Amino acid sequence: MKNSWKMKLLPSALALSVISSSISPGLTSALGEFDLTSEIVQTPINEYRADLAPGVKEKHYSFEGKEGKKIESFVVDVDVHNPNVSIEAGAPNDEDGFGLQPVRAQANAADAESHKVVAAVNADFYNMATGEPHGIVYKVGRIIKDYNNRTWNFFGIKNMRQKMNNLR
């Protein structure tokens, strides 16, 4: 009977903690090391890390931005020196073209027993009606789109040891 008040208080305290962190991220503090440095990060809240495969890590950051709003950021950290890991361009149905298809479906189409996809990200801007990328896209050395009719710079990977870009 002595501990009954503690048993009643604990769920309330936990609920209050969860609610306060979602309403005001400034009331929470970082839960461990926070290795994201950016001018938009005002107050670190949390960093979650997971090993997806040897040489591939997922990082999930929660922080309060300068405007006081909670921001989530997801990062895939790739060891480019690991010979078993590669960064590749995806496309709908794993074909040599562009169009509209969710990233998860593109990853599933490219996944095979001898070619495992462990992470996929949307890394280009594109026409929302046609799926045409605004940037230049090569997939395993094949041209998907080789022109950029905007003034944007680009970055690419010819292979895991040689980058290409037009950064000025």
Backbone as a printed PyTorch tensor [residue, N CA C, xyz], in Angstrom:
tensor([[[  0.8060,  -1.1820,   0.0000],
         [  0.0000,   0.0000,   0.0000],
         [  0.8610,   1.2620,   0.0000]],

        [[  2.0640,   1.1570,   0.6390],
         [  2.9560,   2.2990,   0.7270],
         [  3.3400,   2.8220,  -0.6580]],

        [[  3.6180,   1.9390,  -1.6080],
         [  4.1040,   2.3200,  -2.9290],
         [  2.9870,   2.6050,  -3.9280]],

        [[  1.7310,   2.5510,  -3.5090],
         [  0.6410,   2.7560,  -4.4610],
         [  0.6490,   4.1600,  -5.0470]],

        [[  1.0330,   5.1770,  -4.2680],
         [  1.1000,   6.5350,  -4.8150],
         [  2.2050,   6.6510,  -5.8610]],

        [[  3.3100,   5.9060,  -5.6810],
         [  4.4000,   5.9140,  -6.6690],
         [  3.9430,   5.2770,  -7.9760]],

        [[  3.1720,   4.2110,  -7.8580],
         [  2.6800,   3.5130,  -9.0510],
         [  1.6910,   4.3890,  -9.8210]],

        [[  0.9520,   5.2410,  -9.1380],
         [  0.0100,   6.1470,  -9.7860],
         [  0.7310,   7.3540, -10.3760]],

        [[  1.7940,   7.8030,  -9.7380],
         [  2.5240,   8.9830, -10.1720],
         [  3.4070,   8.6980, -11.3890]],

        [[  3.9930,   7.5300, -11.4630],
         [  4.9140,   7.1960, -12.5480],
         [  4.2860,   7.3340, -13.9290]],

        [[  3.1170,   6.7540, -14.2220],
         [  2.5220,   6.9370, -15.5540],
         [  2.2280,   8.3990, -15.8700]],

        [[  1.7900,   9.1510, -14.8780],
         [  1.5070,  10.5790, -15.0970],
         [  2.7810,  11.3390, -15.4200]],

        [[  3.8610,  11.0430, -14.7050],
         [  5.1350,  11.7170, -14.9540],
         [  5.6600,  11.3900, -16.3420]],

        [[  5.5570,  10.1300, -16.7410],
         [  6.0070,   9.7420, -18.0750],
         [  5.1790,  10.4250, -19.1630]],

        [[  3.8760,  10.4570, -18.9820],
         [  2.9970,  11.1160, -19.9600],
         [  3.3270,  12.5930, -20.0630]],

        [[  3.5380,  13.2610, -18.9430],
         [  3.8800,  14.6770, -18.9390],
         [  5.2030,  14.9100, -19.6600]],

        [[  6.1720,  14.0450, -19.4470],
         [  7.4670,  14.1730, -20.1110],
         [  7.3360,  14.0600, -21.6220]],

        [[  6.5720,  13.0850, -22.0850],
         [  6.3730,  12.8910, -23.5250],
         [  5.6300,  14.0700, -24.1270]],

        [[  4.5690,  14.5230, -23.4640],
         [  3.7820,  15.6470, -23.9700],
         [  4.6150,  16.9170, -24.0030]],

        [[  5.3850,  17.1960, -22.9640],
         [  6.1680,  18.4300, -22.9290],
         [  7.2560,  18.4350, -23.9890]],

        [[  7.8460,  17.2850, -24.3030],
         [  8.8920,  17.2570, -25.3230],
         [  8.3240,  17.4590, -26.7110]],

        [[  7.0770,  17.0650, -26.9410],
         [  6.4900,  17.2740, -28.2580],
         [  5.9480,  18.6880, -28.4140]],

        [[  5.5380,  19.3080, -27.3280],
         [  5.0350,  20.6770, -27.3990],
         [  6.1910,  21.6690, -27.4240]],

        [[  7.1570,  21.4970, -26.5700],
         [  8.2760,  22.4280, -26.4750],
         [  9.5880,  21.6630, -26.4310]],

        [[ 10.2470,  21.5160, -27.5840],
         [ 11.5020,  20.7740, -27.5970],
         [ 12.5710,  21.4000, -26.7170]],

        [[ 12.4530,  22.6870, -26.4020],
         [ 13.4370,  23.3410, -25.5600],
         [ 13.4400,  22.8180, -24.1360]],

        [[ 12.3720,  22.1340, -23.7180],
         [ 12.3090,  21.5890, -22.3690],
         [ 13.0480,  20.2690, -22.2380]],

        [[ 13.5020,  19.7280, -23.3440],
         [ 14.2140,  18.4540, -23.3010],
         [ 15.7010,  18.7090, -23.4920]],

        [[ 16.4900,  17.7050, -23.2520],
         [ 17.9330,  17.8470, -23.4600],
         [ 18.4360,  16.6740, -24.2730]],

        [[ 19.6260,  16.8440, -24.8330],
         [ 20.2060,  15.8070, -25.6790],
         [ 20.4460,  14.5450, -24.8650]],

        [[ 20.1510,  13.4090, -25.4710],
         [ 20.3530,  12.1230, -24.8140],
         [ 21.6240,  11.4860, -25.3550]],

        [[ 22.7470,  12.0720, -25.0460],
         [ 24.0110,  11.5250, -25.5110],
         [ 24.6800,  12.4510, -26.5040]],

        [[ 25.6980,  11.9180, -27.1560],
         [ 26.5050,  12.6740, -28.0970],
         [ 25.6500,  13.1880, -29.2640]],

        [[ 25.9180,  14.4100, -29.7080],
         [ 25.1760,  15.0060, -30.8150],
         [ 26.2090,  15.5410, -31.7830]],

        [[ 26.4420,  14.8410, -32.9010],
         [ 27.5380,  15.2200, -33.7880],
         [ 27.1000,  15.9890, -35.0310]],

        [[ 25.8810,  16.5090, -35.0540],
         [ 25.4010,  17.3060, -36.1780],
         [ 25.7010,  18.7670, -35.9080]],

        [[ 26.4330,  19.4000, -36.8210],
         [ 26.7440,  20.8120, -36.6920],
         [ 26.1230,  21.5330, -37.8750]],

        [[ 25.2610,  22.4950, -37.5930],
         [ 24.5890,  23.2480, -38.6430],
         [ 24.1160,  24.5710, -38.0690]],

        [[ 24.0350,  25.5680, -38.9190],
         [ 23.5610,  26.8710, -38.4550],
         [ 22.0780,  26.8540, -38.0950]],

        [[ 21.3300,  25.8390, -38.5500],
         [ 19.9060,  25.7940, -38.2080],
         [ 19.6370,  25.0790, -36.8930]],

        [[ 20.6500,  24.3950, -36.3430],
         [ 20.4740,  23.6930, -35.0680],
         [ 20.6370,  24.6900, -33.9330]],

        [[ 19.5540,  24.9310, -33.2050],
         [ 19.6020,  25.8140, -32.0470],
         [ 19.8510,  24.9950, -30.7810]],

        [[ 19.0100,  23.9800, -30.5610],
         [ 19.1100,  23.1610, -29.3560],
         [ 19.0400,  21.6840, -29.7270]],

        [[ 20.1250,  20.9300, -29.5410],
         [ 20.0760,  19.4830, -29.7900],
         [ 19.1130,  18.8120, -28.8220]],

        [[ 18.3400,  17.8510, -29.3260],
         [ 17.4160,  17.1020, -28.4730],
         [ 17.8650,  15.6550, -28.3550]],

        [[ 18.0610,  14.9840, -29.4980],
         [ 18.4180,  13.5730, -29.4470],
         [ 19.1120,  13.1660, -30.7410]],

        [[ 19.9620,  12.1790, -30.6350],
         [ 20.5770,  11.5570, -31.7940],
         [ 20.4530,  10.0540, -31.6270]],

        [[ 19.9290,   9.4030, -32.6570],
         [ 19.7750,   7.9460, -32.6640],
         [ 20.6750,   7.4060, -33.7640]],

        [[ 21.3960,   6.3530, -33.4970],
         [ 22.2710,   5.7280, -34.4960],
         [ 21.9810,   4.2400, -34.5700]],

        [[ 22.1020,   3.7040, -35.7800],
         [ 21.9340,   2.2630, -35.9630],
         [ 22.8450,   1.8100, -37.0960]],

        [[ 23.4690,   0.6610, -36.9340],
         [ 24.2520,   0.0500, -38.0060],
         [ 23.2820,  -0.7270, -38.8840]],

        [[ 23.1700,  -0.3280, -40.1540],
         [ 22.2800,  -1.0130, -41.0860],
         [ 22.9570,  -2.2210, -41.7280]],

        [[ 24.2500,  -2.0800, -41.9830],
         [ 25.0760,  -3.1370, -42.5840],
         [ 26.5240,  -2.7070, -42.3590]],

        [[ 27.4880,  -3.6140, -42.5060],
         [ 28.8840,  -3.1920, -42.3650],
         [ 29.1920,  -2.0490, -43.3420]],

        [[ 29.5980,  -0.9040, -42.7980],
         [ 29.9240,   0.2500, -43.6250],
         [ 28.7530,   1.1900, -43.8930]],

        [[ 27.5640,   0.8940, -43.3560],
         [ 26.3940,   1.7540, -43.5670],
         [ 25.7070,   1.9910, -42.2220]],

        [[ 25.6020,   3.2830, -41.8570],
         [ 24.9740,   3.6580, -40.5870],
         [ 23.8200,   4.6070, -40.8470]],

        [[ 22.8020,   4.4880, -40.0230],
         [ 21.6850,   5.4310, -40.0420],
         [ 21.8500,   6.3550, -38.8460]],

        [[ 21.6190,   7.6530, -39.0750],
         [ 21.6210,   8.6220, -37.9870],
         [ 20.3180,   9.4050, -38.0730]],

        [[ 19.6800,   9.5660, -36.9460],
         [ 18.4280,  10.3070, -36.8530],
         [ 18.6280,  11.3840, -35.8030]],

        [[ 18.5080,  12.6320, -36.2190],
         [ 18.6890,  13.7570, -35.3140],
         [ 17.3530,  14.4340, -35.0410]],

        [[ 17.1420,  14.8170, -33.7940],
         [ 16.0220,  15.6640, -33.4000],
         [ 16.6310,  16.9070, -32.7670]],

        [[ 16.1550,  18.0610, -33.1890],
         [ 16.6680,  19.2920, -32.6110],
         [ 15.6490,  20.4070, -32.7610]],

        [[ 15.8670,  21.4520, -32.0080],
         [ 15.0390,  22.6440, -32.1190],
         [ 15.7660,  23.6050, -33.0370]],

        [[ 15.0600,  24.1150, -34.0370],
         [ 15.6320,  25.0860, -34.9600],
         [ 15.5720,  26.4820, -34.3880]],

        [[ 16.1380,  27.4340, -35.1260],
         [ 16.1800,  28.8220, -34.6640],
         [ 14.7940,  29.4230, -34.4650]],

        [[ 13.7910,  28.9060, -35.1940],
         [ 12.4240,  29.4160, -35.0520],
         [ 11.6900,  28.7620, -33.8820]],

        [[ 12.3540,  27.8750, -33.1580],
         [ 11.7490,  27.2400, -31.9990],
         [ 10.9440,  25.9960, -32.3200]],

        [[ 10.9880,  25.5210, -33.5570],
         [ 10.2260,  24.3290, -33.9410],
         [ 11.1270,  23.1010, -33.9350]],

        [[ 10.5220,  21.9600, -33.6050],
         [ 11.2520,  20.6900, -33.6080],
         [ 11.4800,  20.2490, -35.0540]],

        [[ 12.7060,  19.8420, -35.3540],
         [ 13.0940,  19.4040, -36.6880],
         [ 13.7060,  18.0140, -36.5810]],

        [[ 13.3620,  17.1470, -37.5230],
         [ 13.9200,  15.8000, -37.6010],
         [ 14.8000,  15.7220, -38.8450]],

        [[ 15.9490,  15.0900, -38.7340],
         [ 16.8620,  14.9220, -39.8650],
         [ 17.3400,  13.4750, -39.8890]],

        [[ 17.3020,  12.8740, -41.0710],
         [ 17.7300,  11.4890, -41.2370],
         [ 18.9320,  11.4630, -42.1720]],

        [[ 19.9950,  10.7770, -41.7650],
         [ 21.2450,  10.7450, -42.5120],
         [ 21.6800,   9.2960, -42.6820]],

        [[ 22.1730,   8.9570, -43.8730],
         [ 22.7940,   7.6640, -44.1050],
         [ 24.2870,   7.9300, -44.2670]],

        [[ 25.0850,   7.3650, -43.3990],
         [ 26.5320,   7.5420, -43.3880],
         [ 27.1530,   6.3060, -44.0290]],

        [[ 27.8680,   6.5030, -45.1430],
         [ 28.4210,   5.3880, -45.9150],
         [ 29.9420,   5.4280, -45.8860]],

        [[ 30.5600,   4.2970, -45.5790],
         [ 32.0090,   4.1630, -45.6280],
         [ 32.4010,   3.8660, -47.0750]],

        [[ 32.8440,   4.8860, -47.7960],
         [ 33.1720,   4.7110, -49.2150],
         [ 34.4450,   3.8890, -49.4280]],

        [[ 35.1670,   3.6120, -48.3470],
         [ 36.3690,   2.7950, -48.4580],
         [ 36.0700,   1.3040, -48.2850]],

        [[ 34.8380,   0.9830, -47.9190],
         [ 34.4340,  -0.4140, -47.7740],
         [ 34.1250,  -0.9690, -49.1690]],

        [[ 34.8700,  -1.9710, -49.6410],
         [ 34.6620,  -2.4860, -51.0070],
         [ 33.3230,  -3.1950, -51.2090]],

        [[ 32.6210,  -3.5110, -50.1320],
         [ 31.3330,  -4.2010, -50.2440],
         [ 30.1390,  -3.2480, -50.2480]],

        [[ 30.4200,  -1.9350, -50.2220],
         [ 29.3690,  -0.9290, -50.1470],
         [ 29.4440,  -0.0370, -51.3720]],

        [[ 28.2930,   0.3350, -51.9160],
         [ 28.2780,   1.2680, -53.0380],
         [ 27.1190,   2.2460, -52.8920]],

        [[ 27.2810,   3.3920, -53.5280],
         [ 26.2090,   4.3850, -53.6160],
         [ 25.7680,   4.3800, -55.0720]],

        [[ 24.4790,   4.1890, -55.2960],
         [ 23.9700,   4.0570, -56.6550],
         [ 22.7270,   4.9050, -56.8460]],

        [[ 22.5110,   5.3440, -58.0680],
         [ 21.2790,   6.0680, -58.4000],
         [ 20.1450,   5.0570, -58.5590]],

        [[ 18.9920,   5.4280, -58.0520],
         [ 17.8130,   4.5860, -58.2240],
         [ 16.9020,   5.1800, -59.2850]],

        [[ 16.0050,   4.3660, -59.7790],
         [ 15.0170,   4.8130, -60.7680],
         [ 13.8020,   3.8950, -60.6570]],

        [[ 12.6500,   4.3530, -61.1370],
         [ 11.4590,   3.5070, -61.0610],
         [ 11.6700,   2.1360, -61.6940]],

        [[ 11.2580,   1.1130, -60.9750],
         [ 11.3600,  -0.2830, -61.4030],
         [ 12.7830,  -0.7100, -61.7390]],

        [[ 13.7710,   0.0120, -61.2150],
         [ 15.1920,  -0.2490, -61.4470],
         [ 15.5360,  -0.2290, -62.9340]],

        [[ 14.8430,   0.6020, -63.7020],
         [ 15.0830,   0.7060, -65.1430],
         [ 15.8810,   1.9640, -65.4600]],

        [[ 16.2260,   2.1470, -66.7220],
         [ 17.0000,   3.3140, -67.1600],
         [ 16.0770,   4.4220, -67.6460]],

        [[ 15.3010,   4.9660, -66.7750],
         [ 14.4090,   6.0620, -67.1270],
         [ 13.9790,   6.7590, -65.8610]],

        [[ 13.1660,   7.7730, -66.0150],
         [ 12.6490,   8.4540, -64.8380],
         [ 11.1340,   8.4420, -64.8830]],

        [[ 10.5510,   8.6800, -63.7620],
         [  9.1100,   8.6710, -63.6120],
         [  8.7890,   8.7810, -62.1390]],

        [[  7.5550,   8.5500, -61.8050],
         [  7.1200,   8.6720, -60.4180],
         [  6.9480,   7.2970, -59.7920]],

        [[  7.6700,   7.0600, -58.7080],
         [  7.5360,   5.8290, -57.9390],
         [  8.1030,   6.1100, -56.5560]],

        [[  7.4360,   5.6630, -55.4950],
         [  7.9800,   5.8930, -54.1510],
         [  9.3840,   5.3060, -54.0030]],

        [[ 10.1860,   5.9540, -53.1760],
         [ 11.5670,   5.5210, -52.9550],
         [ 11.6130,   4.0730, -52.4800]],

        [[ 10.7090,   3.6960, -51.5910],
         [ 10.6880,   2.3160, -51.0830],
         [ 10.4700,   1.3190, -52.2250]],

        [[  9.5940,   1.6400, -53.1670],
         [  9.3340,   0.7490, -54.3070],
         [ 10.5570,   0.6810, -55.2230]],

        [[ 11.2450,   1.8090, -55.4080],
         [ 12.4770,   1.7850, -56.2120],
         [ 13.5270,   0.8930, -55.5530]],

        [[ 13.6600,   1.0100, -54.2390],
         [ 14.6290,   0.1830, -53.5110],
         [ 14.2580,  -1.2890, -53.6030]],

        [[ 12.9880,  -1.6060, -53.4440],
         [ 12.5460,  -3.0020, -53.5470],
         [ 12.8120,  -3.5730, -54.9330]],

        [[ 12.6370,  -2.7620, -55.9810],
         [ 12.8860,  -3.2280, -57.3500],
         [ 14.3650,  -3.5140, -57.5810]],

        [[ 15.2470,  -2.7560, -56.9330],
         [ 16.6870,  -2.9360, -57.1170],
         [ 17.2700,  -4.0230, -56.2160]],

        [[ 16.5360,  -4.4010, -55.1780],
         [ 17.0220,  -5.3730, -54.2050],
         [ 16.9980,  -6.7870, -54.7970]],

        [[ 18.0920,  -7.4960, -54.6130],
         [ 18.1850,  -8.8830, -55.0890],
         [ 19.0960,  -9.6490, -54.1330]],

        [[ 19.1230, -10.9670, -54.2540],
         [ 19.9470, -11.7930, -53.3680],
         [ 21.4160, -11.3780, -53.4190]],

        [[ 21.9280, -11.0600, -54.5990],
         [ 23.3340, -10.6880, -54.7480],
         [ 23.5340,  -9.1680, -54.7570]],

        [[ 22.4760,  -8.4080, -54.5420],
         [ 22.5440,  -6.9490, -54.5730],
         [ 21.5610,  -6.3950, -53.5530]],

        [[ 21.9910,  -6.3440, -52.2910],
         [ 21.1000,  -5.9250, -51.2130],
         [ 21.0600,  -4.4070, -51.0840]],

        [[ 19.8750,  -3.8610, -51.0480],
         [ 19.6700,  -2.4390, -50.7910],
         [ 19.3680,  -2.3020, -49.3020]],

        [[ 20.2120,  -1.5400, -48.5950],
         [ 20.0020,  -1.3890, -47.1540],
         [ 19.5320,   0.0080, -46.7780]],

        [[ 19.6070,   0.9590, -47.7090],
         [ 19.1160,   2.3150, -47.4520],
         [ 18.7890,   2.9650, -48.7860]],

        [[ 17.8080,   3.8490, -48.7710],
         [ 17.4390,   4.5920, -49.9740],
         [ 16.9500,   5.9700, -49.5570]],

        [[ 17.3510,   6.9870, -50.3040],
         [ 16.9340,   8.3590, -50.0040],
         [ 16.4990,   9.0540, -51.2830]],

        [[ 15.6200,  10.0200, -51.1410],
         [ 15.2260,  10.8680, -52.2590],
         [ 16.2400,  12.0040, -52.3060]],

        [[ 17.0650,  12.0440, -53.3500],
         [ 18.1880,  12.9740, -53.3560],
         [ 18.1780,  13.9560, -54.5190]],

        [[ 17.0540,  14.2070, -55.1400],
         [ 17.0080,  15.1750, -56.2330],
         [ 15.6560,  15.8720, -56.2130]],

        [[ 15.6160,  17.0300, -56.7960],
         [ 14.3390,  17.7020, -57.0390],
         [ 13.8310,  17.2050, -58.3810]],

        [[ 12.5260,  17.1610, -58.5430],
         [ 11.9670,  16.6170, -59.7780],
         [ 10.6110,  17.2320, -60.0680]],

        [[ 10.1790,  17.0990, -61.3080],
         [  8.8730,  17.5650, -61.7370],
         [  7.8300,  16.6450, -61.1070]],

        [[  6.9330,  17.2090, -60.3270],
         [  5.9480,  16.3970, -59.5940],
         [  4.9050,  15.7640, -60.5120]],

        [[  4.7880,  16.2170, -61.7500],
         [  3.8170,  15.6340, -62.6810],
         [  4.4280,  14.4990, -63.4950]],

        [[  5.7160,  14.6320, -63.8490],
         [  6.3390,  13.6470, -64.7440],
         [  7.4160,  12.7990, -64.0730]],

        [[  7.9730,  13.2910, -62.9650],
         [  9.0820,  12.5980, -62.3180],
         [ 10.4240,  12.9340, -62.9340]],

        [[ 10.4460,  13.8270, -63.9230],
         [ 11.7270,  14.1920, -64.5490],
         [ 12.6020,  14.9270, -63.5450]],

        [[ 13.8210,  14.4250, -63.3020],
         [ 14.7250,  15.0910, -62.3610],
         [ 15.1610,  16.4470, -62.9110]],

        [[ 15.3440,  17.4080, -62.0220],
         [ 15.8700,  18.7070, -62.4440],
         [ 17.3650,  18.6090, -62.7070]],

        [[ 18.0260,  17.6630, -62.0750],
         [ 19.4700,  17.5330, -62.2030],
         [ 19.8960,  16.4550, -63.1810]],

        [[ 21.1950,  16.3140, -63.2940],
         [ 21.8160,  15.3140, -64.1600],
         [ 21.8070,  13.9720, -63.4310]],

        [[ 21.4600,  12.8920, -64.1430],
         [ 21.4100,  11.5650, -63.5230],
         [ 22.0600,  10.5430, -64.4460]],

        [[ 23.0380,   9.8330, -63.9150],
         [ 23.6350,   8.6730, -64.5730],
         [ 23.3980,   7.4940, -63.6440]],

        [[ 23.1050,   6.3510, -64.1990],
         [ 22.8790,   5.1490, -63.4010],
         [ 23.7950,   4.0510, -63.9230]],

        [[ 24.7410,   3.6420, -63.1230],
         [ 25.7380,   2.6260, -63.4760],
         [ 26.3520,   2.9510, -64.8480]],

        [[ 26.7490,   4.2210, -65.0140],
         [ 27.4080,   4.6580, -66.2410],
         [ 26.4740,   4.9460, -67.4030]],

        [[ 25.1830,   4.7080, -67.2480],
         [ 24.2300,   4.9520, -68.3320],
         [ 23.4950,   6.2710, -68.0880]],

        [[ 23.2600,   7.0080, -69.1390],
         [ 22.6050,   8.3090, -69.0380],
         [ 21.1100,   8.1280, -68.7850]],

        [[ 20.6340,   8.7400, -67.7330],
         [ 19.1990,   8.8410, -67.4810],
         [ 18.7600,  10.2430, -67.9170]],

        [[ 19.5260,  11.2460, -67.5070],
         [ 19.3150,  12.6280, -67.9470],
         [ 20.6700,  13.3140, -67.9090]],

        [[ 21.1220,  13.8360, -69.0500],
         [ 22.4760,  14.3870, -69.1190],
         [ 22.5320,  15.9020, -69.2600]],

        [[ 21.4420,  16.5690, -69.0490],
         [ 21.4800,  18.0310, -69.1210],
         [ 20.7960,  18.6170, -67.8880]],

        [[ 21.2000,  19.8210, -67.6100],
         [ 20.6600,  20.5320, -66.4590],
         [ 20.2780,  21.9180, -66.9580]],

        [[ 18.9980,  22.1630, -67.1690],
         [ 18.5840,  23.4520, -67.7180],
         [ 18.3680,  24.4990, -66.6220]],

        [[ 18.9980,  24.3090, -65.5170],
         [ 18.9740,  25.2800, -64.4290],
         [ 20.4060,  25.6670, -64.1090]],

        [[ 20.5680,  26.6410, -63.2850],
         [ 21.9130,  27.0910, -62.9400],
         [ 22.4760,  26.3670, -61.7220]],

        [[ 21.8330,  25.2800, -61.3270],
         [ 22.2830,  24.5460, -60.1530],
         [ 23.5700,  23.7840, -60.4370]],

        [[ 24.3940,  23.6750, -59.4220],
         [ 25.5690,  22.8240, -59.5100],
         [ 25.1460,  21.3810, -59.2600]],

        [[ 26.0220,  20.4410, -59.5500],
         [ 25.7090,  19.0500, -59.2840],
         [ 26.9170,  18.3270, -58.7510]],

        [[ 26.6620,  17.2070, -58.1480],
         [ 27.6920,  16.3190, -57.6300],
         [ 27.3210,  14.9130, -58.0440]],

        [[ 28.2870,  14.1190, -58.4310],
         [ 28.0050,  12.7450, -58.8140],
         [ 29.1600,  11.8370, -58.4510]],

        [[ 28.9400,  10.5590, -58.5960],
         [ 29.9710,   9.5610, -58.3240],
         [ 30.1080,   8.6950, -59.5630]],

        [[ 31.2800,   8.7360, -60.2060],
         [ 31.5300,   7.8680, -61.3580],
         [ 31.6940,   6.4310, -60.8880]],

        [[ 32.4710,   6.2690, -59.8430],
         [ 32.5750,   4.9970, -59.1460],
         [ 32.8800,   5.3510, -57.7000]],

        [[ 33.0100,   4.4060, -56.8510],
         [ 33.1570,   4.7080, -55.4290],
         [ 34.4710,   5.4070, -55.0990]],

        [[ 35.3770,   5.5080, -56.0420],
         [ 36.6640,   6.1550, -55.7670],
         [ 36.8330,   7.4560, -56.5380]],

        [[ 35.9080,   7.8260, -57.4010],
         [ 36.1020,   9.0010, -58.2450],
         [ 34.8120,   9.8100, -58.3190]],

        [[ 34.8660,  11.0430, -57.8180],
         [ 33.6820,  11.8940, -57.8690],
         [ 33.7380,  12.7740, -59.1180]],

        [[ 32.5960,  13.3050, -59.4960],
         [ 32.5350,  14.2660, -60.5890],
         [ 31.6130,  15.3830, -60.1600]],

        [[ 31.8920,  16.5950, -60.6060],
         [ 31.0120,  17.7060, -60.2750],
         [ 31.2800,  18.8870, -61.1790]],

        [[ 30.4190,  19.8670, -61.0910],
         [ 30.6630,  21.1270, -61.7760],
         [ 30.6390,  22.2590, -60.7720]],

        [[ 31.0060,  21.9360, -59.5370],
         [ 31.0130,  22.9540, -58.4980],
         [ 32.0420,  24.0150, -58.8380]],

        [[ 31.6440,  25.2350, -58.7150],
         [ 32.5450,  26.3490, -59.0840],
         [ 33.2680,  26.8890, -57.8790]]])
